Amino acid sequence: MSVPEPDSAASAASVESGSRTLLVTFVVCLVCSIVVASAAVLLRPIQESNQKADLIQNVIAVSGLLKEGLTEEQALQRIDARMIELATGDEVKGIDPDTFNIVKAGKDPAISTELARREDVAQIRREPRYLPVYRIVGANGDLKKLILPVYGYGLWSTMYGFLALEEDLRTVQGLRFYQHAETPGLGGEVDNPKWRAQWTGKVLFDDEWRVQVEVTKGSIDSSTPEAQHQVDALAGATITSRGVENLLKFWLSNKGYGPYLSRLRHERS
Ligand SMILES: Cc1cc2nc3c(=O)[nH]c(=O)nc-3n(C[C@H](O)[C@H](O)[C@H](O)COP(=O)(O)O)c2cc1C
């Protein structure tokens, strides 16, 4: 019995159909990548302007100005953003605080320095040389509140936020995190308005201007002098809570905004 020869015409057709499929796949991939790349490029300015708007919204929210009855527009006019060199506390001209990207700056070796392990209380590894600060000014341009970007590691993620200090530069007006990846319901409660509210009125320095802040597990005895520096830890999220304490200690120290805060205190004394 003879075995039938494969049909050569059918085989050629199958090869042709295979190459056509490949060609169509290639063209579809090319078109898709052009569409995605163009969208990324075209949408970048919109994304950047949205991020900037979002950041300013957070600055306004932490400032407490809306609670004082100001509109967003009026609040915006009271914000005077400036770039600060952390090591000296000097103001830096020529860098726009509105477009400065804190997340990128902290990773860019050109404008950040590596922290030694023992100094790196906030676990951020590198520290930017410059950061924006937001001065809330009165009608005469006098400082009424100061808003400082702060960040540090929690359990899973770096938590980015703003700390607002009252005019005395030691009392908290507000603390607010706008970016983190802690567990919703546990560490993610750093966003919870109830937890945030605990911070308002807390005092972050002692009389000698040493940083004093403690996020404690267990109840706070309000009759003790330490209570003014203490905040209840988040339930079931001690590590995230400790992260918040550590990042405040870092950013208020001489490694963080210490030189700038000291300069402001001297200017005003
Ligand atoms: C799925 C899962 C997610 C968790 N997320 C967090 C978190 O975001 N922050 C945190 O501090 N602890 C988190 N924990 C708990 C920590 O592992 C650790 O037990 C806790 O921080 C200890 O705090 P406690 O003494 O208040 O329970 C999580 C645990 C599990 C199982």
The ligand as an SDF file (V2000), in Angstrom:
LIG
                    3D

 31 33  0  0  0  0  0  0  0  0999 V2000
   -1.5420   40.9980   55.6180 C   0  0  0  0  0  0  0  0  0  0  0  0
   -0.9210   41.8470   56.6880 C   0  0  0  0  0  0  0  0  0  0  0  0
   -0.7460   43.1850   56.4650 C   0  0  0  0  0  0  0  0  0  0  0  0
   -0.1590   44.0000   57.4340 C   0  0  0  0  0  0  0  0  0  0  0  0
    0.0190   45.3200   57.1980 N   0  0  0  0  0  0  0  0  0  0  0  0
    0.6140   46.0940   58.1350 C   0  0  0  0  0  0  0  0  0  0  0  0
    0.8440   47.4820   57.8950 C   0  0  0  0  0  0  0  0  0  0  0  0
    0.4900   48.0590   56.8720 O   0  0  0  0  0  0  0  0  0  0  0  0
    1.4900   48.1740   58.8730 N   0  0  0  0  0  0  0  0  0  0  0  0
    1.9160   47.5990   60.0440 C   0  0  0  0  0  0  0  0  0  0  0  0
    2.5170   48.2910   60.8690 O   0  0  0  0  0  0  0  0  0  0  0  0
    1.6750   46.3080   60.2890 N   0  0  0  0  0  0  0  0  0  0  0  0
    1.0330   45.5520   59.3700 C   0  0  0  0  0  0  0  0  0  0  0  0
    0.8080   44.2360   59.6270 N   0  0  0  0  0  0  0  0  0  0  0  0
    1.1070   43.7280   60.9640 C   0  0  0  0  0  0  0  0  0  0  0  0
    2.5800   43.5220   61.1630 C   0  0  0  0  0  0  0  0  0  0  0  0
    2.9400   42.3660   60.5160 O   0  0  0  0  0  0  0  0  0  0  0  0
    2.8520   43.4680   62.6640 C   0  0  0  0  0  0  0  0  0  0  0  0
    2.2270   42.3590   63.1930 O   0  0  0  0  0  0  0  0  0  0  0  0
    2.3070   44.6670   63.3500 C   0  0  0  0  0  0  0  0  0  0  0  0
    2.9020   45.8220   62.8320 O   0  0  0  0  0  0  0  0  0  0  0  0
    2.5050   44.6280   64.8270 C   0  0  0  0  0  0  0  0  0  0  0  0
    1.6920   45.6540   65.3200 O   0  0  0  0  0  0  0  0  0  0  0  0
    0.7310   45.4380   66.5660 P   0  0  0  0  0  0  0  0  0  0  0  0
    1.6950   45.1690   67.6840 O   0  0  0  0  0  0  0  0  0  0  0  0
    0.0100   46.7400   66.6910 O   0  0  0  0  0  0  0  0  0  0  0  0
   -0.1660   44.2950   66.2420 O   0  0  0  0  0  0  0  0  0  0  0  0
    0.2320   43.4310   58.6580 C   0  0  0  0  0  0  0  0  0  0  0  0
    0.0570   42.0540   58.8830 C   0  0  0  0  0  0  0  0  0  0  0  0
   -0.5200   41.2840   57.9130 C   0  0  0  0  0  0  0  0  0  0  0  0
   -0.7060   39.8170   58.1860 C   0  0  0  0  0  0  0  0  0  0  0  0
  1  2  1  0
  2  3  1  0
  2 30  2  0
  3  4  2  0
  4  5  1  0
  4 28  1  0
  5  6  2  0
  6  7  1  0
  6 13  1  0
  7  8  2  0
  7  9  1  0
  9 10  1  0
 10 11  2  0
 10 12  1  0
 12 13  2  0
 13 14  1  0
 14 15  1  0
 14 28  1  0
 15 16  1  0
 16 17  1  0
 16 18  1  0
 18 19  1  0
 18 20  1  0
 20 21  1  0
 20 22  1  0
 22 23  1  0
 23 24  1  0
 24 25  2  0
 24 26  1  0
 24 27  1  0
 28 29  2  0
 29 30  1  0
 30 31  1  0
M  END
$$$$
